[in-house]
Amino acid sequence: MLHDLSTNVALGFSMAFSVDNLLYCLGGVMLGMVVGVIPGIGAITAISLLLPITFYLDPLTSLVLLAGIFYGATYGGSVSAILLGLPGTPASIVTCLDGAPLAQKGRAGLALFMTTVASFSGASIGIVIMMVSSPLIAEFALELGAPEYFSLIVMGLIAGSVISTGSAVKGIAVVILGVWLGLIGIDIYTGIPRFNFGILELSDGVSLVALAMGLFGVADVIGNIRNGGVDTAPASAFRFRAMFPSWGEVRRSCLPMLRGAGIGSFFGALPGTGGTISAFMAYAVEKKVSKTPERFGTGAIEGVVAPESANNASDQTAFIPTMTLGIPGSPTMALMLGALMIQGISPGPLLISEKPDLFWGLVMSFWIGNLLLLICNMPLIPLWIRILKIPYQYLYPAILMFVCIGVFSVNNSSFDVISVMIFAALGYFLKVLDFPVAPLLLGFVLGPLLEENFRRSMILSQGSFDIFVSQPLSLLFIVGALALLCWGLYGAFRTNLRARRA
């Protein structure tokens, strides 16, 4: 096994160190840091805007670029969280709790330095876990048939809808809407158009690029404009003093980093969780085990390094189910899955064996990207402060321009531009009505896979539903899905009951 791993690592580094992949890796992580620093944009918006570029890139290069944006944004989100108390990404919300008080005490340099170290440490542990566990999971997944895949996808969709923020009932409704959108187009067995309302352009289905850009790009712009833009005026000036920690602070940070990386690695591989939940769990654990929990919220270094280590480890292990099972656990991973499908590549257990250069090249690029972030993060802090001063009214016209150019360039179709506007309106109204938008994208990507494995199972069983409970693994996934559904509905019922009593 060690021999196979060393061979795969050598193959991966040979692919990752190509000139194109190095340049796109650098460009991806730097762009990710920028969008992470600026509150209100985020990684998923940037990735959805850049999806059209993947049509013209090599599959590995496009994945290296998009993945760099993904984990680069997590690094960048902590900068505004510490300096301004404004989380650049949802995962960096927890970092505000102790990072901002440290900055107010004149120790912003320490907070940013320790954040960078914790992020690199967490990401490194996550990458190692991915390298070791992905081949094992892929071998296990080869034993899964159509019934097991159907049940696994159902469990993933329910997890993504009930564990995500907001109402579980609304999350389930949105994921069903996403599945329906994913089924628009030509029936895979009969070849008959369905759900296209007689619109010829919908015969090939809804464009993933148009859907992602509308839901996450333009809808966010509309929401920010409605709220008067994003106030990014710095609360206080940044000073490079007290940057390096004392020996006591180093000693207090080591175990929280390791615990955070472990928590993030576990939750990152689960559908519907991701960096935000990982960061909250890591923070809660550190506060629980601390002998002085009253320090948390006032500038405890453990409250900074633990969540940062957790959300960066989570970013890396999130690729495990996406690449080995073809089951994205978050909307960002759904976009990654979509980028592969655009290239005609189907993620799943055969990906590692059939395209080892793609898989291991991507994994090794994570080492390069995180090392670049470690080197570049600190010297660029003055630049991030200047970017934070750009008024939002100058940012959103540029975003809208790139959206229209990007989506039109995919198929040279004005219908795709109109689709973006329709999905932007849908995304905006979903947010106004407090519906979570992320499960819709999960449902859209997994909907066709759900249908394909369901109909294949029906063919194998000659129309009997017993096939889903007669197979042990399929039954296990079904029971897990029902447990998650009951938990989510119970939580929604309890919340409504509490609201009525109030």
Secondary structure as GFF3:
##gff-version 3
##sequence-region A 1 502
A	DSSP	alpha_helix	2	16	.	.	.	ID=ss1
A	DSSP	alpha_helix	19	37	.	.	.	ID=ss2
A	DSSP	alpha_helix	43	50	.	.	.	ID=ss3
A	DSSP	three_ten_helix	51	56	.	.	.	ID=ss4
A	DSSP	alpha_helix	59	83	.	.	.	ID=ss5
A	DSSP	three_ten_helix	90	92	.	.	.	ID=ss6
A	DSSP	alpha_helix	93	104	.	.	.	ID=ss7
A	DSSP	alpha_helix	108	141	.	.	.	ID=ss8
A	DSSP	alpha_helix	146	162	.	.	.	ID=ss9
A	DSSP	alpha_helix	168	182	.	.	.	ID=ss10
A	DSSP	beta_strand	185	186	.	.	.	ID=ss11
A	DSSP	beta_strand	193	194	.	.	.	ID=ss12
A	DSSP	three_ten_helix	200	202	.	.	.	ID=ss13
A	DSSP	alpha_helix	208	212	.	.	.	ID=ss14
A	DSSP	pi_helix	213	218	.	.	.	ID=ss15
A	DSSP	alpha_helix	219	226	.	.	.	ID=ss16
A	DSSP	alpha_helix	247	268	.	.	.	ID=ss17
A	DSSP	alpha_helix	275	289	.	.	.	ID=ss18
A	DSSP	three_ten_helix	293	295	.	.	.	ID=ss19
A	DSSP	alpha_helix	302	317	.	.	.	ID=ss20
A	DSSP	alpha_helix	319	324	.	.	.	ID=ss21
A	DSSP	alpha_helix	331	342	.	.	.	ID=ss22
A	DSSP	alpha_helix	351	354	.	.	.	ID=ss23
A	DSSP	alpha_helix	356	377	.	.	.	ID=ss24
A	DSSP	alpha_helix	381	387	.	.	.	ID=ss25
A	DSSP	alpha_helix	392	411	.	.	.	ID=ss26
A	DSSP	alpha_helix	414	432	.	.	.	ID=ss27
A	DSSP	alpha_helix	438	461	.	.	.	ID=ss28
A	DSSP	alpha_helix	467	470	.	.	.	ID=ss29
A	DSSP	alpha_helix	472	501	.	.	.	ID=ss30
###
